[in-house]
Amino acid sequence: MRSLAVFGLLAVSFLFAAASFAATRTKGVQVVADEANRRVVITIDGHPFTSYIWPTSLKKPVLYPLITDEGITVTRGYPLEPRPGERVDHPHHAGLWFNYGNVNGFDFWNNSDAIKVENRPKMGSILETKIVSTKSGATRGELIVRSVWVSGEGKQLLDETTRYVFMRRNHARVIDEIVTLKALEDVVFHDDKEGLFGLRVASWLESPDEKGGVFSDASGRPTKVNAAHSPGASGVYLTSEGVKGDAVWGTRGRWCSLTGHTEGHTVTVAIFDDPKNPGYPTYWHARGYGLFAANPLGRSVFDRKQPPFNFTLEKNQTAVFRYRVMLLSQAATTEQMNREAERFAAEYK
């Protein structure tokens, strides 16, 4: 029995409703839009991989859930589908997302329905505006979408066009996310730890050594995180620079992997940074309690010896960010990760 495989759970959930799943039960990588239910469903040979969703309960579009080729879900269920025993901190940590904690003074990262009404004008939301195209294929599928970054005052700051590439490999599934941001006015991404490309992992991928504590965002809002208490927590981070475990947080590298074990399965989740990205190589905002994020736009917040980055786009200027996420149904070697990093960099020259 594979309780984490969640085939039955997803088949009755709003993410993989029976009708959508039946419609995509064909060979290859299928990318099928279901705009009426605010989602695009991605399957491989008829089996769930992920969905691009923009539910009204979230303040940004996300990919959720992420599922390996063996049917293992690597993302936390809360707040979309809470599971027994999961942590319920940080309600803005949902699936896989792209946003930032301080854009012209507005916080896009921490926004959720948990924010007090009086603080909402300080927050920002990313609003889905259009599914540009979908493409299915034997070994890869693609999705292009558009959205807009809107401040708490209702002002549009950034236009976003995102291209997702979904790929199948032997014992692996891969997602490339290519984000193009166009400034609709002069925009500053102020040096901040809350960013940029992140996911919240399932409880078994948390660190068994998590000590917990109170974590504050840039505005001083505290969130209490308990020490390790998740049954079966086994996650271990490793970076391209050889940094391991909890020491990864605030260090730089071109890739970071997270390996854990559940119900007889070994799984590695890895994020790869592109050498052409601003701020390369990224800092890793990776926490033992399950936040796994790449933040290339923080600098002094991670290294007080460095000056603030404060990445700036003038009106009509664009910036492109490329990231690869790999789900492996095995432990990954450093050599394997290095080869994948080289492959990723070469594919987008």
C-alpha positions in Angstrom: 0.0 0.0 0.0 1.4 3.4 -1.0 -0.5 6.0 1.1 1.7 8.7 -0.3 1.1 7.7 -3.9 -2.3 9.5 -3.5 -3.8 8.1 -6.7 -7.1 7.7 -5.1 -6.9 10.9 -3.2 -6.1 13.0 -6.3 -8.7 11.2 -8.4 -11.4 12.7 -6.1 -9.7 16.0 -5.4 -10.3 19.2 -7.1 -6.8 18.8 -8.7 -7.4 15.5 -10.6 -11.1 15.2 -10.8 -12.4 12.1 -12.5 -13.5 13.8 -15.7 -10.1 15.5 -16.3 -8.2 12.4 -15.4 -10.2 10.2 -17.8 -9.7 12.7 -20.6 -6.0 12.6 -20.3 -5.5 8.9 -20.0 -3.4 8.5 -23.1 0.3 7.9 -23.7 2.9 10.6 -23.4 3.0 13.9 -21.6 -0.5 15.4 -21.7 -1.1 19.0 -20.8 -4.9 19.7 -20.7 -6.5 23.0 -19.7 -9.6 23.0 -17.5 -10.1 26.7 -17.1 -13.6 26.3 -15.6 -11.9 24.7 -12.6 -8.9 27.1 -12.7 -6.3 24.5 -13.5 -4.2 22.8 -16.2 -3.7 19.1 -15.6 -0.4 17.4 -16.5 -0.2 13.6 -16.7 2.4 11.1 -18.0 0.9 7.9 -19.6 -2.3 8.8 -17.9 -0.7 9.0 -14.4 -0.8 12.3 -12.4 2.3 14.4 -12.5 1.2 17.9 -11.5 -1.3 20.7 -12.1 -0.9 24.4 -12.8 -3.6 25.9 -10.6 -4.9 29.4 -9.6 -7.6 28.8 -6.9 -9.2 31.8 -5.3 -7.8 30.6 -2.0 -4.2 31.4 -3.0 -2.6 34.8 -3.9 -0.5 33.3 -6.7 -0.6 30.5 -9.3 1.3 27.4 -8.3 2.1 23.9 -9.5 0.5 21.4 -7.1 1.1 18.6 -6.3 4.4 17.2 -7.6 4.4 13.4 -8.0 7.3 11.1 -8.9 7.2 8.4 -11.6 6.6 5.9 -8.7 3.5 7.8 -7.6 5.1 9.5 -4.5 3.9 13.0 -3.7 6.8 15.2 -2.7 4.8 18.4 -1.8 3.0 19.2 1.4 -0.8 19.0 1.3 -1.5 22.0 3.5 -3.2 24.5 2.9 -4.8 22.9 -0.2 -5.3 19.3 1.0 -4.3 19.0 4.7 -3.0 15.6 5.7 -3.0 14.2 9.2 0.2 15.1 11.2 1.4 17.7 8.7 2.8 21.1 9.8 0.3 23.9 9.4 2.7 26.8 9.5 3.3 29.3 6.7 -0.1 29.0 4.8 1.5 30.8 1.8 3.8 27.8 1.3 1.7 25.9 -1.3 3.1 23.7 -4.0 5.8 25.1 -6.2 5.7 28.9 -6.8 7.6 32.0 -8.0 7.3 35.3 -6.2 9.2 37.7 -3.9 9.0 39.3 -0.4 9.7 42.9 -1.2 8.8 44.5 -4.6 8.6 48.3 -4.3 7.8 47.7 -0.7 5.0 45.2 -1.3 5.2 41.6 0.0 4.2 39.0 -2.6 5.8 36.0 -0.8 3.9 36.0 2.5 0.4 36.9 1.2 -2.4 34.6 2.1 -5.9 34.7 3.6 -4.2 34.5 7.0 -3.0 38.1 6.7 -5.0 40.5 8.9 -7.3 42.9 7.0 -5.4 46.0 8.2 -2.1 44.6 6.8 -3.4 43.6 3.3 -2.6 46.9 1.6 1.1 46.0 2.3 0.8 42.7 0.4 0.9 41.8 -3.3 -0.9 39.2 -5.4 -0.1 37.5 -8.7 -3.2 37.2 -10.8 -3.6 34.6 -13.6 -4.7 36.4 -16.8 -4.3 34.0 -19.7 -3.4 30.5 -20.8 -1.4 31.3 -23.9 -0.9 27.8 -25.2 -0.6 24.1 -24.2 1.3 21.4 -26.0 1.4 17.6 -25.4 4.0 15.1 -26.7 5.6 11.7 -26.4 8.4 12.8 -24.0 7.6 16.4 -23.1 4.7 18.9 -22.8 4.6 22.6 -22.6 2.4 25.3 -21.0 2.7 29.1 -21.5 0.7 31.3 -19.2 0.5 35.0 -18.4 -0.2 36.8 -15.1 0.2 40.2 -13.5 1.8 41.3 -10.2 -0.6 43.7 -8.4 0.3 45.7 -5.3 -2.0 45.9 -2.3 -3.0 49.3 -3.6 -4.2 47.8 -6.8 -1.3 49.0 -9.0 0.1 46.6 -11.7 3.9 46.4 -11.2 5.0 43.5 -13.4 3.7 41.5 -16.3 4.8 37.8 -16.1 4.9 35.3 -18.9 5.9 31.8 -17.8 6.8 28.8 -19.9 6.7 25.4 -18.3 8.3 22.4 -19.9 7.3 19.0 -18.4 9.6 16.1 -19.3 9.8 12.4 -18.7 13.1 10.6 -18.1 14.2 7.1 -16.9 13.3 7.1 -13.2 12.8 10.9 -13.3 10.4 13.7 -14.0 11.6 17.1 -14.9 10.0 20.6 -14.9 11.7 23.6 -16.4 10.1 27.0 -15.4 11.2 30.0 -17.6 9.8 33.2 -16.2 9.9 36.5 -18.1 9.1 39.6 -16.1 8.3 42.9 -17.7 8.3 46.0 -15.5 5.1 48.1 -15.9 6.8 50.9 -13.9 10.2 51.2 -12.3 10.5 48.2 -10.0 13.0 47.3 -7.2 13.3 43.8 -5.7 14.7 45.0 -2.4 17.3 42.6 -0.8 15.1 40.2 1.1 15.3 36.5 2.2 11.7 35.7 1.1 12.2 34.5 -2.4 12.2 33.6 -5.2 11.5 30.1 -6.6 10.3 27.6 -3.9 8.3 24.6 -2.9 7.1 23.2 0.4 8.0 19.5 0.7 6.1 16.6 2.3 6.7 15.9 5.9 9.0 12.9 5.3 11.4 15.2 3.4 11.8 17.4 6.4 15.1 17.2 8.3 15.1 14.9 11.3 17.4 17.4 12.9 15.0 20.4 12.6 15.3 22.4 15.8 12.4 24.7 15.2 12.1 28.3 16.4 10.4 31.6 15.5 11.0 32.8 12.0 10.2 36.4 11.1 9.7 37.9 7.7 11.1 41.3 6.6 8.1 43.1 8.2 8.8 41.4 11.5 5.8 39.1 11.4 6.7 36.0 13.4 5.9 32.4 12.6 6.6 29.6 15.1 7.9 26.4 13.8 8.1 23.3 16.1 11.2 21.1 16.3 11.3 17.9 14.4 8.2 15.9 15.1 7.2 14.5 11.7 7.2 10.7 11.7 9.7 9.4 9.2 11.4 12.7 8.6 14.6 11.8 6.6 15.4 14.7 4.3 19.0 15.8 3.8 20.0 18.8 1.6 23.2 18.8 -0.5 24.6 21.6 -2.7 27.0 21.7 -5.6 29.6 23.1 -3.2 29.4 20.1 -0.9 27.4 21.8 1.9 25.1 19.4 3.6 22.1 19.3 5.9 20.9 22.4 7.8 24.2 24.2 7.0 22.9 24.7 3.4 20.7 27.7 4.4 22.2 31.0 3.2 24.9 29.4 1.1 25.3 29.6 -2.7 25.5 26.9 -5.3 24.3 26.1 -8.9 22.2 23.2 -7.6 20.7 21.8 -4.4 19.2 18.4 -3.9 17.0 17.0 -1.1 16.9 13.3 -0.6 14.6 11.3 1.7 12.9 8.0 2.2 9.3 6.9 2.6 7.6 3.5 2.6 10.5 1.7 1.0 11.1 4.4 -1.6 14.1 6.8 -2.0 13.4 10.1 -3.6 15.5 13.1 -4.6 14.1 16.5 -5.3 16.7 18.9 -7.0 16.6 22.5 -8.1 19.0 23.8 -10.7 20.0 27.4 -11.2 20.8 28.8 -14.7 24.1 30.6 -15.2 22.3 33.4 -17.0 19.9 34.1 -14.1 20.3 37.4 -12.2 22.3 36.8 -9.0 23.8 33.5 -10.1 24.7 31.3 -8.3 21.7 31.5 -6.1 21.5 31.6 -2.4 19.5 28.6 -0.9 16.7 29.6 1.3 16.3 26.0 2.4 14.9 25.1 5.8 14.8 21.8 7.7 11.0 22.2 8.3 10.3 21.8 4.6 10.8 25.1 2.7 13.1 24.5 -0.3 13.8 27.7 -2.2 16.3 29.4 -4.4 16.7 33.1 -3.8 19.1 34.9 -6.1 17.8 38.4 -5.3 18.8 38.4 -1.6 22.5 39.0 -0.9 23.2 41.1 2.3 20.4 39.3 4.0 22.3 36.0 3.7 25.8 37.5 3.9 26.2 40.7 6.0 29.6 41.4 4.4 27.9 41.9 1.1 26.1 45.1 -0.1 22.4 44.8 -0.8 21.5 43.5 -4.3 18.3 45.5 -4.8 17.7 44.1 -8.3 16.1 46.9 -10.4 14.0 46.9 -13.6 13.2 50.2 -15.3 9.8 50.6 -16.9 9.4 48.2 -19.9 12.7 46.5 -19.1 12.5 42.7 -18.9 14.3 40.0 -16.9 14.3 36.2 -17.5 14.7 33.5 -14.7 15.2 29.9 -15.6 15.0 27.0 -13.1 14.8 23.2 -13.4 13.2 20.9 -10.9 14.0 17.2 -11.1 12.1 14.4 -9.2 14.3 11.3 -9.1 13.1 7.9 -7.8 16.6 7.2 -6.3 19.4 8.9 -4.4 21.4 11.2 -6.6 25.2 11.4 -6.8 27.1 14.6 -7.0 28.4 13.6 -10.5 24.8 13.1 -11.6 23.7 16.5 -10.4 26.7 18.2 -12.0 25.9 16.5 -15.3 22.3 17.7 -15.1 23.4 21.2 -14.3 25.6 21.3 -17.4 22.8 19.9 -19.5 20.4 22.5 -18.2 22.8 25.3 -18.9 23.5 24.1 -22.4 19.8 23.8 -23.3 19.0 27.5 -22.9 22.0 29.2 -24.4 
